[in-house]
Amino acid sequence: MLFKVFPLCLAVPGRVVEIDGEVAQVDFGGIRKEASLALVAKMGIKVGDYVLVHTGYAITKVDEKEAEEILATWREVVGAEEGGAP
C-alpha cells in the first residue's frame, strides 16, 4: 500500500461579529453561523477576532493574516478540483 488514509478534520476560519455569553455569531465570507466559545473562553475572544471553527466550536484564535492564508489555500484546492490551476 502506497498511501495510508487518515481521517481529516476541517476547521474553517471566520470573523466574530457578535458575542452573547459563550456563543458567537461568526461570519464565513458572508454566511453567519453560531459557534460556541466554550473551548476558547480563556483566550479573551472579542468582536472582530478571527477563530477557527470545527463542528460548531471555536477551537482557537488566529490572526487575520493566518485566516486569509488558510482561505487562500482552500481556494486553491477547490480550484484544482474544479479543473483550475493546480
C-alpha positions as CSV (number, residue, x, y, z in Angstrom):
1,M,0.0,0.0,0.0
2,L,1.5,3.3,-1.1
3,F,-0.7,5.6,1.0
4,K,-2.2,5.3,4.4
5,V,-5.6,7.0,4.7
6,F,-6.0,9.3,7.7
7,P,-9.3,10.8,8.7
8,L,-9.4,14.6,8.1
9,C,-11.0,17.1,10.3
10,L,-11.6,20.6,9.0
11,A,-11.7,23.8,10.9
12,V,-12.8,26.9,9.0
13,P,-11.6,30.5,9.8
14,G,-14.3,33.1,10.4
15,R,-14.6,36.6,11.9
16,V,-16.5,37.0,15.1
17,V,-19.3,39.6,14.6
18,E,-21.4,39.2,17.7
19,I,-21.0,37.6,21.1
20,D,-23.7,36.6,23.6
21,G,-22.2,34.9,26.6
22,E,-20.3,31.8,25.3
23,V,-22.0,31.9,21.8
24,A,-20.7,33.9,18.9
25,Q,-22.1,34.8,15.5
26,V,-19.2,34.1,13.2
27,D,-19.0,35.4,9.6
28,F,-17.7,33.0,7.0
29,G,-17.4,35.1,3.9
30,G,-21.0,36.5,4.2
31,I,-22.5,33.4,5.8
32,R,-23.1,33.7,9.5
33,K,-23.3,30.8,11.9
34,E,-23.3,30.3,15.6
35,A,-20.2,28.9,17.3
36,S,-19.6,28.0,20.9
37,L,-16.7,29.9,22.6
38,A,-16.6,27.4,25.5
39,L,-13.3,25.9,24.4
40,V,-11.6,29.3,23.9
41,A,-13.1,31.2,26.9
42,K,-9.7,31.9,28.4
43,M,-8.4,33.5,25.1
44,G,-10.4,36.7,25.5
45,I,-12.2,36.4,22.2
46,K,-13.9,39.7,21.2
47,V,-15.8,41.0,18.2
48,G,-13.5,41.4,15.2
49,D,-11.3,38.5,16.2
50,Y,-10.8,35.5,13.9
51,V,-11.4,32.0,15.1
52,L,-11.1,28.5,13.6
53,V,-14.4,26.7,13.9
54,H,-14.9,23.0,13.9
55,T,-18.3,21.3,14.3
56,G,-19.8,24.4,15.8
57,Y,-17.0,25.1,18.3
58,A,-14.3,27.8,18.1
59,I,-11.1,25.8,18.7
60,T,-8.5,28.6,18.6
61,K,-8.0,32.2,17.8
62,V,-6.0,33.1,14.7
63,D,-4.9,36.5,13.4
64,E,-6.3,37.9,10.2
65,K,-3.2,37.1,8.1
66,E,-3.3,33.4,9.1
67,A,-7.1,33.3,8.4
68,E,-6.6,34.7,4.9
69,E,-3.7,32.3,4.2
70,I,-6.0,29.3,5.2
71,L,-8.8,30.6,3.0
72,A,-6.4,31.2,0.1
73,T,-5.2,27.6,0.4
74,W,-8.8,26.4,0.3
75,R,-9.5,28.4,-2.8
76,E,-6.5,26.7,-4.5
77,V,-7.8,23.3,-3.5
78,V,-11.3,24.0,-4.8
79,G,-9.9,25.5,-8.0
80,A,-7.8,22.4,-8.6
81,E,-10.8,20.1,-8.0
82,E,-12.9,22.1,-10.5
83,G,-10.2,21.8,-13.2
84,G,-8.4,25.1,-12.5
85,A,-4.8,25.6,-11.8
86,P,-3.1,23.0,-9.6
